[in-house]
Amino acid sequence: MIIDLYTHMFPHEFFKQLVGCSKGLGNLAERMKSVKAVTDLDQRFREMDGYGDYRQIITVPHPVLEEVATPSEATRLAGVANDGMAELCRKHPDRFPAFVATVSLTDVEAAVSEVDRAVTQLGAKGIQIYSNIAGRPLDDPEFEPIFAVMAKHRLPMWLHPARTAGMADYSTEAKSRYELWWCLGWPYETSVAMCRLVFSGIFDRYPNLKIITHHLGGMIPYFDGRIGPGMEVLGTRTADEDYSAVLKSLKKPHLDYFKMFYADTAMFGGTSGLPSGMSFFGTDHVVFATDAPFGPIGPTLRALEQLDLSLEDRRKILSGNAQELLGMTFN
């Protein structure tokens, strides 16, 4: 059995309303239409059929609602998305056994209410959040209630990177070039969001919190020396802010918190990073995901097959860890 824990799907009504009322979609709407399997179920099922007992957990793809809609519209659209996702799961339970709810954090109170509705009434098995909320960090105290409600429900949060070409690579330029905002910017975004959450003490306040990081934890596994020993002297490089109490305020060594995150295998079939991610997070905290239909299923599976894993570890990664996170058992 294979459970693909991070895939993307547009419910038809949500996509129609999103295109109709959101600002700034630009070429994104055309790109999404060109990737047929993000909206076309027949195309998607044909692709899925090539991998045996293979099932997808579905999330809504970009754009980020907080960036393209007013707060009230974003809240409304999140509800439309969740209704559509729940319907897809009801109609195709063997294909989509569960969905991840959409929320808009430009209205945190409404987002908490939508979490409760999506989980208790629609059957959502978690929520998707982004690495920044319209440019604001996730450790902003205003967003604390969303972490509290997910800890209450004991369900995971899917952390997706968010960065656009408008975030320039150099201060002398107006935008990022060569799509490096996506290729390298997204892993950076993920890593920074993870660091900000750790140093804010989020796992001390909510020790049962479960966060699934896209693309194998961004840069964290490969820079464990910089994140770990390198940050043990946090504050010595900064003259205008006092960070001396940050690490002392945490209940355990800061690197330990990074290993509390979960990481997925959505690496576009890449093989170099997988051993590092497996070593850092451990096979109990790695879940199979492809980013389909934007990422490839077959190459991701083949990359995993190249690793020297026991049958039990392979089972955990392909399905066991996902079932535990979702609180579901599949035959």
C-alpha atoms as one frame of an Amber mdcrd trajectory, in Angstrom:
protein
   0.000   0.000   0.000   1.156   3.531  -0.830  -0.284   6.637   0.797   0.847
   9.806  -0.940   0.499  12.265   1.916   1.004  15.543   0.066  -0.761  15.970
  -3.274  -2.715  18.863  -4.733  -6.226  19.062  -6.155  -8.622  21.838  -7.127
 -12.312  21.144  -6.442 -14.189  22.439  -9.468 -16.417  24.999  -7.748 -13.577
  26.362  -5.660 -11.345  26.856  -8.694 -14.122  28.606 -10.598 -14.833  30.991
  -7.737 -11.149  31.544  -7.037 -10.452  32.625 -10.612 -13.595  34.727 -10.651
 -13.029  36.791  -7.532  -9.348  36.762  -6.639  -6.791  39.370  -7.594  -3.312
  38.867  -8.929  -3.627  35.299 -10.242  -1.977  36.286 -13.511  -0.287  33.382
 -15.268  -0.923  31.073 -12.338  -4.484  30.353 -13.417  -3.312  29.418 -16.908
  -0.557  27.217 -15.529  -2.999  25.396 -13.275  -5.282  24.803 -16.240  -2.337
  23.359 -18.191  -1.681  20.745 -15.475  -4.825  18.802 -16.244  -4.641  16.339
 -13.367  -5.047  19.149 -10.834  -8.685  19.490 -11.911  -9.409  16.570 -14.262
 -10.279  13.421 -12.305 -10.116  11.086 -15.315  -6.580  12.207 -16.077  -5.612
  11.934 -12.428  -7.047   8.435 -12.022  -5.225   7.222 -15.140  -1.965   8.375
 -13.621  -2.761   6.809 -10.258  -3.708   3.460 -11.787  -0.103   2.743 -12.686
   0.966   2.308  -9.058  -1.232  -0.432  -7.650  -2.748   0.152  -4.212  -1.944
   3.837  -4.272  -4.017   6.550  -2.568  -3.678  10.308  -2.258  -4.264  12.731
   0.586  -5.355  15.919  -1.155  -4.618  19.555  -0.425  -5.467  22.713  -2.336
  -2.522  24.082  -4.367  -1.316  27.658  -4.799  -2.249  30.476  -4.863  -2.093
  31.436  -1.192  -5.526  32.793  -0.315  -4.107  35.392   2.048  -2.188  36.901
  -0.875  -4.875  36.982  -3.553  -8.145  37.716  -1.769  -9.516  40.108   0.819
  -9.837  38.668   4.343 -13.578  38.111   4.014 -13.281  36.585   0.544 -10.387
  34.375   1.623 -12.407  33.054   4.564 -15.363  32.333   2.307 -13.197  30.660
  -0.327 -11.592  28.433   2.307 -15.038  27.141   3.195 -15.854  26.497  -0.462
 -12.554  24.622  -0.859 -13.191  22.426   2.158 -16.726  21.588   1.068 -15.380
  20.589  -2.340 -12.553  18.505  -0.936 -14.904  16.686   1.423 -17.179  15.893
  -1.521 -14.272  14.473  -3.513 -13.370  12.195  -0.605 -16.976  11.049  -0.182
 -17.290  10.217  -3.877 -13.875   8.568  -4.242 -12.834   7.126  -0.866 -10.576
   4.508  -2.465  -8.672   7.259  -4.281  -8.807  10.076  -1.732  -9.234   8.630
   1.764  -8.732  12.031   3.397  -8.233  15.719   2.702  -6.339  18.543   4.326
  -8.412  21.606   5.146  -7.739  25.095   3.808  -7.784  28.106   6.133  -7.076
  31.807   5.758  -5.071  33.328   8.598  -5.868  36.925   7.701  -8.834  36.310
  10.019  -7.544  33.992  12.726 -10.807  33.737  14.640 -12.653  32.696  11.491
  -9.843  30.259  10.650 -10.178  28.527  14.029 -13.925  28.198  13.471 -13.313
  26.763  10.006 -10.851  24.243  11.445 -13.484  23.050  13.900 -16.088  22.802
  11.124 -13.775  21.055   8.682 -12.588  18.523  11.247 -15.822  17.764  13.090
 -18.337  18.079  10.239 -16.404  17.395   7.043 -13.831  14.889   8.263 -10.646
  16.830   7.497  -7.507  15.176   8.857  -5.480  18.334   9.322  -4.865  21.755
   7.825  -2.426  23.326   5.403  -0.590  26.489   6.407   2.087  28.475   4.605
   5.606  29.433   5.641   4.551  33.056   5.883   1.187  34.735   6.016   1.261
  37.544   3.446   4.788  38.330   4.591   4.195  37.815   8.314   6.037  35.079
  10.268   4.202  32.094  11.673   5.518  32.814  15.177   3.593  36.104  15.259
   1.499  35.812  18.471  -1.640  36.604  16.483  -1.412  33.160  14.837  -1.030
  31.235  18.106  -4.715  30.148  18.212  -4.308  28.097  15.026  -1.567  26.019
  16.643  -3.636  25.684  19.792  -6.682  24.375  17.945  -4.613  21.841  15.998
  -3.024  20.623  19.216  -6.531  20.287  20.638  -7.659  18.174  17.700  -4.388
  16.196  17.731  -4.164  16.428  13.966  -1.180  17.442  11.824  -0.437  20.667
  10.010   0.966  20.508   6.468   3.565  23.291   6.081   3.849  24.545   2.510
   6.445  27.092   1.397   5.272  30.420   0.042   7.502  32.830  -1.846   7.026
  34.720  -5.097   9.218  36.368  -7.695   8.449  39.640  -5.942  10.875  38.627
  -3.176  14.129  39.623  -4.875  17.387  37.719  -4.462  19.424  40.932  -4.523
  18.588  44.325  -3.047  19.501  46.023  -6.329  16.837  44.111  -8.257  13.074
  44.335  -8.195  12.359  40.616  -8.450  13.862  37.150  -8.306  15.088  35.856
 -11.645  15.272  32.411 -13.270  12.512  31.125 -10.942  15.035  30.810  -8.133
  12.311  32.105  -5.791  10.746  28.651  -6.322  13.771  26.376  -6.778  15.843
  27.648  -3.849  13.523  30.148  -2.205  10.938  27.599  -1.161  13.371  25.347
   0.756  14.726  28.480   2.432  11.198  29.597   3.357  10.458  26.215   4.899
  13.684  26.260   6.898  13.170  29.769   8.246   9.594  28.973   9.268  10.786
  25.864  11.118  13.481  27.865  12.921  11.095  30.620  13.929   8.635  28.120
  15.352  11.336  26.263  17.283  12.916  29.390  18.776   9.469  30.737  19.690
   8.959  27.690  21.935   5.935  26.372  20.049   6.753  22.723  20.825   7.109
  23.461  24.538   3.672  25.042  24.587   2.109  22.308  22.426   4.252  19.169
  22.815   1.789  17.024  20.848   1.870  19.345  17.834   2.619  17.580  14.545
   3.898  19.555  11.551   4.654  17.943   8.183   7.288  19.839   6.218   7.227
  19.728   2.436  10.300  18.698   0.411  12.038  16.805   3.218  12.347  19.667
   5.670  13.808  22.231   3.300  17.461  22.920   4.098  17.439  21.704   7.699
  18.831  18.134   7.284  21.755  19.322   5.192  22.765  22.132   7.546  22.357
  20.333  10.864  25.799  21.562  11.915  24.882  25.177  11.334  21.435  24.760
  12.881  22.753  22.755  15.839  26.267  23.678  17.062  26.309  26.809  14.925
  23.291  28.250  16.721  24.501  27.335  20.197  26.097  30.785  20.266  22.876
  32.493  19.190  23.170  36.230  19.758  26.934  36.592  19.461  26.589  37.738
  15.848  23.913  40.329  16.604  24.666  43.716  18.160  21.261  45.376  18.087
  19.089  42.592  19.595  19.489  40.457  22.694  18.986  36.742  21.996  20.770
  35.521  25.120  17.603  34.149  26.733  16.213  32.299  23.707  17.960  28.945
  24.056  17.784  29.084  27.859  14.012  29.411  27.631  13.648  26.094  25.769
  13.102  22.907  27.737  15.603  20.839  25.734  18.454  21.318  23.254  17.187
  23.311  20.305  18.263  20.784  17.648  15.993  18.170  19.259  12.925  20.214
  18.348  13.769  20.139  14.647  13.579  16.358  14.760  10.006  16.629  16.034
   8.918  17.830  12.595   7.831  15.317   9.980   9.299  15.502   6.476   8.012
  14.229   3.155   9.818  12.676   0.188   8.557  15.165  -2.419  11.978  15.815
  -3.938  11.000  15.573  -7.631  12.748  12.237  -7.914  16.042  13.549  -6.567
  18.246  11.020  -4.811  21.074  13.002  -3.209  18.992  14.550  -0.462  17.021
  11.506   0.641  19.754   9.821   2.739  20.426  13.061   4.596  16.741  13.607
   5.334  16.264  10.015   6.457  19.276  10.251   8.747  18.189  13.533  10.290
  14.466  12.932  10.854  14.535   9.141  11.214  12.220   6.756   9.413   9.491
   7.283  12.023   9.202  10.916  10.901   9.485  10.580   7.119   6.336  10.180
   5.021   5.931   9.360   1.363   4.723  12.237  -0.790   5.191  13.293  -4.395
   3.621  16.750  -4.753   1.478  15.242  -7.536   0.434  16.330 -10.062   3.239
  18.913  -9.986   5.828  16.375  -8.857   6.372  12.914 -10.395   5.078   9.747
  -8.747   7.259   7.132 -10.459  10.651   8.833 -10.023   9.852   9.564  -6.371
   9.115   5.894  -5.758  12.244   4.811  -7.623  14.394   7.220  -5.616  13.071
   5.680  -2.415  13.745   2.176  -3.733  17.435   3.016  -4.069  17.787   3.457
  -0.312  18.944   0.551   1.841  15.818   0.333   3.999  14.406  -2.585   5.941
  10.976  -3.832   4.921   9.532  -2.360   8.112  11.072   1.067   7.534   9.866
   1.046   3.937   6.350   0.154   5.122   6.395   2.994   7.651   7.446   5.534
   5.063   5.043   4.372   2.353   1.965   4.055   4.559   2.466   3.334   8.252
   3.525   6.794   9.400   0.736   8.375   7.379  -1.886   6.141   8.943  -0.607
   7.051  12.392  -0.637  10.775  11.648  -4.113  10.642  10.167  -5.501   8.340
  12.837  -6.790   6.044  10.098  -6.304   2.383   9.248  -6.436   1.188   5.650
  -6.928  -2.393   4.537
